[in-house]
């Protein structure tokens, strides 16, 4: 793990660079964000926004979307990866929201994870964005960037999340999640990271392997 001064320097630079960033997913309600995040698994946010722009005007509540059949739901999201499983989970989630939660998206991470298809990452995203619950959702960008920067060494997202919780002040957890994501999208890319122009060039150990 990096020394405290190094961690603080990295976080300060990330905050200065990405302090106003938010999720790239388009939504108008907690329910819409929940569905969008479920759809985003192994699918780009750009593709999810194309899909949700098509379905949200018609099915923007658990009751409306939950009235679809499995086949109808699959047709609506067919251009999204894993659409068979996602359709099944979204419909089951709609049913549970209506029957157990009065069509309201739960406001705690453990309760959100009771919904079909909602794991730790999805629950963290929804709870932090909608209800301001401190959380760090570890997706592929967060995992990659935090490891390259030496902020975490965990072998999986859950271990990485725990390490980042220790490395980052709690009040910055939710914001830092977006900083890592946007840095991963714009600069610290998976195949061809733009190390030579990175604002973290002087702080990052990965540059020694890549330059």
C-alpha positions as CSV (number, residue, x, y, z in Angstrom):
1,X,0.0,0.0,0.0
2,X,1.2,3.5,-0.8
3,X,2.4,5.8,1.9
4,X,-0.2,8.3,3.2
5,X,1.4,11.3,1.6
6,X,1.5,9.6,-1.8
7,X,-2.2,8.5,-1.5
8,X,-3.2,12.0,-0.5
9,X,-1.3,13.5,-3.5
10,X,-3.0,11.1,-5.9
11,X,-6.5,11.8,-4.5
12,X,-5.9,15.6,-4.5
13,X,-4.9,15.5,-8.2
14,X,-7.8,13.3,-9.1
15,X,-10.2,15.6,-7.3
16,X,-8.8,18.7,-8.9
17,X,-9.2,17.0,-12.3
18,X,-12.5,15.3,-12.0
19,X,-14.3,17.0,-9.1
20,X,-17.5,17.8,-11.1
21,X,-17.9,14.5,-12.7
22,X,-21.0,12.3,-12.2
23,X,-22.4,9.1,-13.6
24,X,-22.6,8.9,-17.4
25,X,-25.9,7.0,-17.2
26,X,-29.0,9.0,-18.0
27,X,-31.9,8.7,-15.6
28,X,-34.8,10.7,-14.2
29,X,-35.7,8.7,-11.1
30,X,-34.2,6.2,-8.6
31,X,-36.0,3.4,-10.4
32,X,-34.5,4.4,-13.8
33,X,-31.0,4.6,-12.3
34,X,-31.4,1.2,-10.8
35,X,-32.5,-0.3,-14.1
36,X,-29.7,1.5,-16.0
37,X,-27.0,0.2,-13.6
38,X,-28.3,-3.4,-13.9
39,X,-28.1,-3.0,-17.6
40,X,-24.6,-1.6,-17.5
41,X,-23.0,-4.9,-16.4
42,X,-20.6,-5.9,-19.2
43,X,-22.1,-3.1,-21.4
44,X,-20.9,0.4,-22.0
45,X,-22.8,3.4,-20.6
46,X,-23.2,4.7,-24.1
47,X,-25.1,1.6,-25.2
48,X,-27.2,1.6,-22.0
49,X,-28.2,5.2,-22.7
50,X,-29.4,4.2,-26.1
51,X,-31.5,1.4,-24.7
52,X,-32.9,3.4,-21.8
53,X,-33.8,6.3,-24.1
54,X,-36.0,3.8,-25.9
55,X,-37.7,2.1,-23.0
56,X,-37.9,4.7,-20.2
57,X,-40.5,6.9,-22.0
58,X,-42.8,3.9,-22.0
59,X,-41.9,1.9,-18.9
60,X,-40.6,4.3,-16.2
61,X,-42.1,2.7,-13.1
62,X,-41.8,-0.8,-11.6
63,X,-45.5,-1.4,-12.3
64,X,-45.3,-0.5,-16.0
65,X,-42.0,-2.3,-16.7
66,X,-43.0,-5.3,-14.5
67,X,-46.1,-5.8,-16.7
68,X,-43.9,-6.9,-19.6
69,X,-43.4,-10.5,-20.4
70,X,-39.9,-12.1,-20.4
71,X,-40.0,-12.1,-24.2
72,X,-41.1,-8.5,-24.4
73,X,-38.5,-7.3,-22.0
74,X,-35.8,-9.2,-23.9
75,X,-36.9,-7.5,-27.1
76,X,-36.6,-4.1,-25.4
77,X,-33.0,-4.7,-24.3
78,X,-31.8,-7.2,-26.9
79,X,-28.9,-5.0,-27.9
80,X,-27.4,-5.2,-24.4
81,X,-25.0,-8.0,-23.3
82,X,-26.5,-10.8,-21.2
83,X,-30.0,-9.6,-22.1
84,X,-31.7,-12.9,-21.2
85,X,-30.5,-12.8,-17.6
86,X,-30.9,-9.0,-17.2
87,X,-34.5,-9.2,-18.5
88,X,-35.3,-11.9,-16.0
89,X,-33.7,-10.0,-13.1
90,X,-35.3,-6.6,-14.0
91,X,-38.7,-8.1,-14.1
92,X,-38.2,-9.9,-10.8
93,X,-36.9,-6.7,-9.3
94,X,-40.0,-4.8,-10.5
95,X,-42.2,-7.4,-8.9
96,X,-40.4,-7.2,-5.6
97,X,-40.4,-3.4,-5.7
98,X,-44.1,-3.3,-6.1
99,X,-45.0,-6.0,-3.6
100,X,-42.5,-5.3,-0.9
101,X,-41.4,-1.7,-1.2
102,X,-44.4,0.1,-2.5
103,X,-42.6,0.8,-5.8
104,X,-39.9,2.7,-4.0
105,X,-36.2,1.9,-4.4
106,X,-34.7,0.8,-1.1
107,X,-32.2,3.3,0.5
108,X,-29.7,0.9,2.1
109,X,-27.1,-1.2,0.5
110,X,-28.1,-4.5,2.2
111,X,-31.7,-4.1,1.2
112,X,-30.9,-3.1,-2.3
113,X,-28.9,-6.4,-2.6
114,X,-32.0,-8.3,-1.8
115,X,-33.3,-7.3,-5.3
116,X,-32.7,-9.9,-8.1
117,X,-29.6,-9.0,-10.1
118,X,-28.4,-6.4,-7.7
119,X,-24.9,-7.1,-6.3
120,X,-22.5,-5.1,-4.3
121,X,-21.4,-2.8,-7.1
122,X,-24.9,-2.0,-8.3
123,X,-26.2,-1.4,-4.7
124,X,-23.2,0.8,-4.0
125,X,-23.8,2.9,-7.1
126,X,-27.5,3.4,-6.5
127,X,-27.2,4.1,-2.7
128,X,-24.4,6.6,-3.2
129,X,-25.9,8.5,-6.1
130,X,-29.5,8.5,-5.0
131,X,-29.3,8.5,-1.2
132,X,-25.8,9.9,-0.6
133,X,-24.6,6.8,1.2
134,X,-20.8,6.7,1.4
135,X,-19.8,3.9,-1.0
136,X,-17.1,2.9,-3.5
137,X,-18.4,0.8,-6.4
138,X,-15.6,-1.2,-8.0
139,X,-16.2,-1.7,-11.7
140,X,-13.5,-2.5,-14.3
141,X,-12.3,1.1,-14.4
142,X,-12.0,1.5,-10.7
143,X,-10.3,-1.9,-10.3
144,X,-7.8,-1.1,-13.1
145,X,-6.9,2.4,-12.1
146,X,-6.6,1.8,-8.4
147,X,-4.3,-1.1,-9.0
148,X,-2.1,0.7,-11.4
149,X,-1.8,3.6,-9.0
150,X,-0.9,1.3,-6.2
151,X,-4.0,2.3,-4.2
152,X,-5.1,-1.3,-4.0
153,X,-3.8,-4.9,-4.6
154,X,-7.0,-7.0,-4.0
155,X,-7.5,-9.9,-6.3
156,X,-11.2,-9.2,-6.8
157,X,-13.6,-6.2,-6.6
158,X,-14.7,-6.9,-3.0
159,X,-11.1,-7.0,-1.7
160,X,-10.3,-3.9,-3.7
161,X,-13.3,-2.1,-2.3
162,X,-12.2,-2.8,1.3
163,X,-8.7,-1.6,0.5
164,X,-10.0,1.6,-1.1
165,X,-12.2,2.2,1.9
166,X,-9.1,2.2,4.1
167,X,-7.1,4.4,1.7
168,X,-9.7,7.0,1.0
169,X,-11.5,9.2,3.6
170,X,-15.1,8.1,4.0
171,X,-16.5,11.5,3.0
172,X,-14.8,11.2,-0.4
173,X,-15.7,7.6,-1.2
174,X,-18.7,8.3,-3.5
175,X,-16.9,11.1,-5.3
176,X,-13.7,9.1,-5.7
177,X,-15.6,6.4,-7.4
178,X,-16.4,8.8,-10.2
179,X,-12.8,10.1,-10.3
180,X,-11.4,6.7,-10.9
181,X,-14.0,5.9,-13.5
182,X,-13.5,9.0,-15.6
183,X,-9.7,8.7,-15.3
184,X,-9.9,5.2,-16.6
185,X,-12.1,6.2,-19.5
186,X,-10.2,9.3,-20.6
187,X,-6.6,8.5,-19.7
188,X,-5.8,5.2,-17.9
189,X,-7.3,3.0,-20.6
190,X,-7.1,-0.8,-20.5
191,X,-5.0,-1.4,-23.6
192,X,-3.3,1.9,-24.4
193,X,-3.1,4.1,-21.4
194,X,-2.0,7.7,-22.1
195,X,0.7,7.7,-19.6
196,X,2.8,10.4,-21.2
197,X,0.0,13.0,-20.9
198,X,-1.4,11.8,-17.5
199,X,-1.8,14.3,-14.7
200,X,-0.6,11.5,-12.4
201,X,2.6,10.8,-14.3
202,X,4.9,11.8,-11.4
203,X,2.9,9.9,-8.8
204,X,2.0,6.7,-10.6
205,X,4.2,3.5,-10.4
206,X,2.6,2.0,-13.5
207,X,4.4,4.5,-15.8
208,X,7.7,2.7,-15.2
209,X,6.2,-0.4,-16.8
210,X,4.5,1.4,-19.6
211,X,6.8,4.2,-20.8
